[in-house]
């Protein structure tokens, strides 16, 4: 088994992802991407490619995952989600229509965005309101899935609508949470 922290492994991985990214930049050739062409551009052989990825679909998933991770890291407003829901709604809505909506036509991107948003918000929850229990985590998945779905509806949703729906929902959720004692519901 190959040590995935080995420098050669990491260099080959980076070269493959770079070659894939470069291939996607040319719309004329985006549908003609092959393992052979990627291996050639990355400076590796096909066997090395297949050590890293089972096929082009797995490479595509890994590429989208890295792109989503960069987008989520750039969302400097995620810390507003729990304590300032309306401000979060405004910032997310603006960001979603500026950068995310065109990418959400891809179901893999949509699923990955939802997953990484949940992961990042769980980290923030621990810092702000404590560890989420199983039902709270499910609710977080529900909310994030709804957000991503709402912004991915082509042509039917405007930023103001997303902002209003999301802001109202998060504010209502926060009021609901506050209606219980801290003993009954510690977060959400």
N, C-alpha and C positions, 0 to 999 in steps of 0.2 A: 504494500500500500504506500502511496506517495504522501509524504508529509506536506499538508496544504499550507504550511508556513515557510516551506523551502523557497528561497529567493527565485530559483528557476521557475518554480510553479507559479509564484506570484507574478513574475515578469511575463510568462506565457499567458496567464489569465488577463493581465492588463492589455497585452498586445491583441488578444482575441477581441476583447470588448472594444478597444480602440478601432480595430479593423471593422467591426460590426457597425459602430457609430459612424465611421467614415462612409461605409457602404450605404447607410440609410440617408446620408446627406444628398445623394444623387437620386432624385425621384425616378429618373428613367431606368435606373438599374436596381432599384429597391426590391423589385419582384424577382430579380435574377440572382439574388445572393445565394452562394453555394458554399459548402464546406471547403471545397478546393480553392475558391477565390479568397475566402477569409484566411485560410491557412497560408496561402501565398503572401497576402498582404501583411499578415502577422509575423511572417518569417519563421513559421513552424511547419511541421508536416501534419498530414491528416490524422495520423495516429495520436499525436499530441493533442490535437483538437478533441478527439473522442475520449481522451483521458479526462478532459475538463467537462465536456458536455455530451450528452447522449445524442442530441440532434439539434437542428437549428431552432426548434421550438423551445427547448430548454435554454438555449443561449438567449433567445428573445425574452424569456421570462426573467433570466438573471439580469439582462440589460435593463428591462423595465423596472426591476426591483431597485437597481442602483440609481436610476433616474428619479424614482419616487422618493427614495431616501434623501436625495439632495433637495427635492422640493419640500419635503416635510421638515427637514432641518432648517430650511430658509423661512419657515413659518414662525416668525418671532412673536406671534400673537397667540399661540396655543395656550399659554399660561393664563389667558383671560377666560378660557372655556368654562371653568367652574365658578369663578367669583364675579366675573363681569361678562355675562352671557351676551348682552346686547352689543358690547364693544367687539367681542369675538365675532358675532354674527356679521357686523359691518365689515370687519377686516377679512374674514373668510370669504364673504360674498364678493368683495372687490378682487381678492386674489384668485378666487375660483374662476371668475369670468375673464380675468386677464391672462392667466397661465394654465389653468387646469381643464376647462371645458373642452377645448379642442382635442385633448388627449384622452378624454373619457369615452370616446367612441370605441376604445379597445377594452373589452371585458377583463383582460388580464390586468391592465393598468388600473381599472376601476376597483377590482378586488384587492390589488396590492396597495392602492392608496387607502382604502378602508382599513386594511390590516395594519398598515404602518401608522395611520392616525390613531387607531385604538392603542397601539403599543406606546406611542409617545404620550398620549393623554393619560394612560395608566401610570406612567412615570411621574407625570405632573401631579396626578391625584395623590400619590404617595406623599409628595412634598407639601401639598396644600391642604388636603382633607383626610389623608390616611389611606391605607390599603383598601381597595375595592373588594367586596365579597363577590361571590359567583353571580348573584342576581344583578348586582350593580355593573359587573363586567358585561353581562348580557345586554343590559340597558345601554351601555356605552357602545357596544357593537350595533345595536339597533339604531341609535342616534347617528353614528358615523355612517352607517350604510344608507340611512335616509338622506343625510347631507350629500353624499357622493351621488346618489341616485337623483336627487333634486337638481343638482347642477349639471347632470349629464343628459337631461331631457332636452333634445335638440329643438331650438327655436321656440320653446313654450315657456321658458322661465327667464325672467329678467333679474338682474342683481338685486333690485329693490324688493322683489317678491321673495327671493331667498333670504334676504336680510330680515324682512318682516316675519316670515314663517319661522325661521330659525331663532330670531330674537324672542319672539313670543313663546315659542316652545321651551327654550332654555330658561327663560324667566319664570314660566309656569312651573317647570320642573324644580327650579330653585325654591319657589314658594311652597311647593308640595313637600320638599325635603325639610324646610324650616318649620312646617306645621307639626312635625314629630319632635319629640324630645331627643336630645343627643344620645340618650341611652338606647332608644329604639332604632334610630337611623343615624349612624355616624357620618355617612357621606351619601349624598343624594337621597 
